[in-house]
Amino acid sequence: MAQKMHTKSEITGTIQAQKSLEKTSKMQKEILTIEEAAEFLQLSKRSLYKLLSQGKLPGRKILNKWRFERESLKRWLNKGQ
């Protein structure tokens, strides 16, 4: 049985769909890095560091790296702080 040849646009569409799924999967993580938290909150990393230094953002340093619970960030957003 011969394999079907895929067009370039079909392959491109498949690759884009896979990347979209990977991005969605990353966004569903429960614990976020500083980069992921910045993307989730649509803020710069610098803004996050500033909020952290002021004690305004819920986060935790683990082995010298910041980590954030997605649900804590959602609650923080809802409080409007």
N, C-alpha and C positions, 0 to 999 in steps of 0.2 A: 504494500500500500504506500503510495507516494505521499510525502508530507506537503502540506499546503505552504506556499511561499507567502510571507506576510509583506505588505507594503511598508515603506519607510514611515508613513503616517500612522499605521497601525502599531508599529513597534514603538514609535515616539509616544503615542497615546498610552500604551501599556506601561512604559517607563514612567511617565508623568503620574499615572494612577498609582503606581507602586510607591513613588516618592511621597505622594499625598497621604497614602496609608501609613507610611513610616512616620511622617510628621505628626499625623493624628495620634499614632501610637505613643510617640514621645510626649505629646501634650497630655496624655492621660496618666502619666506617671504620678504617683502619690507624693514622692519626695523629689524636689527640684533642686538643681544646681543654681548658682547665681545667674548664669546665662539664661537658663530656662525660666527662672523667676522673672528676670528682666523682660523676657519676651512675653511671658504670660501677663505681666502687669503693663506692658507696653511702655516701659521706662528704660532709661539707660542704666548700665551697671553702676556708673558713678552715682546716679540718683539713689539707687538701692543702698550703696555703701554709706551715703550721707544719712539716709533714713535709719539704717542700722546703727550708726554711730550716735544718733540721737535717741535710740531706744524706741523708735516709732514703728518699726516693722518687725513682725514676728519671724524670727529665724534663729538658727542654732549653728554654732561652729563645731564641726566634728573633724578632728585631726587637721586643724587649721584651714578648713574649707567650709564655707557657708552652705547650709541646707535649709530648705523651706518645705513645709507641708502645704500642699495645694489647698486643702480645706481652710487652713489658717489664713492663707493669703486671701481667699474668697471672703472669709469673715471680716478681715481687716478692710477690704474694699467696701463691704456693705456698711461698716461703721463710719466710713467717710473720713478716715484719719489721714 
